[in-house]
Amino acid sequence: MKIQENISLSAYNTFGINKRARYLMKAESKEDILLAFKQSQLLGKPLFILGGGSNILLLEDLDALVLKISILGIDKISEDDQQVILKVGAGVVWHDLVLYSLDQNLSGLENLSLIPGTVGAAPMQNIGAYGVEIKSAFEHLEAIEISTGTTRIFQEKDCRFGYRDSIFKNELKGKYIITHVAFRLNKDHQPNISYGDIQSTLQKMGAIRPSPLNISKAVVQIRQQKLPDPKELGNAGSFFKNPTISLERYNQLKEKHSEIPGYPIAGDRVKIPAAWLIDTLGWKGKRMGPVGVHEKQPLVLVNYGGSNGSDILELGRKIQEQVCTEFNIRLEREVNVIGREQLIQL
């Protein structure tokens, strides 16, 4: 396994931030990962685990061994009359997996089409879109414990999935490296088209029935219309999570902001679209030097070129402060900010 030195990470993060890695290795197997542990110790450098780079904001050069997880492969490990279980390498591009499932006429992932990133990062974030989260198709995952080098299998209950959240972002943050994820996909299709513009887009497309392929095409069309392509304009998708507040607090806000949208969820809580909060305060399309808020989607912060990372973070902080001042709501970042504290010392 080749070790590269003093490598720019601009091509390894979708914001396109030009920070550098002291060392870079690509792991194509579990054995490569274990070798990287030894190399990290030999080099006397901490470890940083890198997936697709689609949900990170780099603030500084990484004086570390950056380990790019590049484990590929999609294998059918179980099948019956109703379902198929696929075991997928952590380095597989997420949308490539979606396309593979559609080619096999399997459903369960179509609403998650065109989400950037890799399979290994998907359960960490419990990625979701258009009424579906990864946990609905999740079977189990395999991960290597960094401190021992042993492999552990995590079932759904072990992962503690939440809204854009999992145990790997909390108690087990920085303690495991996901190598494979297994998904339980359906042969019989049960469409979920109630969220967002899927139904109206299907109608405009002239789709007679909401097949997995048609739903995927509709989702791709919606995302391409609303979200910038990271290959053309640096971004990491939604920068903030949609906040949840109590029903009582929501009713109080309605008295001052009668048009504020809200979606009831469990426990007398209401989910507020962060995009509406940001747009209402006039941030959509606003630019600050090399960075700004996307002109079509206020949840997306973009790098127009030359950002050093900290300016994106500062833009996010300004938005958080104004939302908090006006609505008394604290926006939480969905993007992971990367600096020295995220490095793993072996």
Secondary structure, 3 states (H helix, E strand, C coil): CCCEEEEECHHHCCCCCCCEEEEEEEECCHHHHHHHHHHHHHHCCCEEEECCCCCEEECCCEEEEEEEECCCCEEEEEECCCEEEEEEECCCEHHHHHHHHHHCCCECCHHHCCCCCEHHHHHHHCCEECCEEHHHCEEEEEEEECCCCCEEEEEHHHHCCECCECHHHCCCCCCEEEEEEEEEEECCCCCCCCCCCHHHHHHHHCCCCCCHHHHHHHHHHHHHHHCCCCCCCEEEEECECCCEEEHHHHHHHHHHCCCCCCEEECCCEEECCHHHHHHHCCCCCCEECCEEECCCCCCEEEECCCCCCHHHHHHHHHHHHHHHHHHCCCCCECCEEECHHHCECC
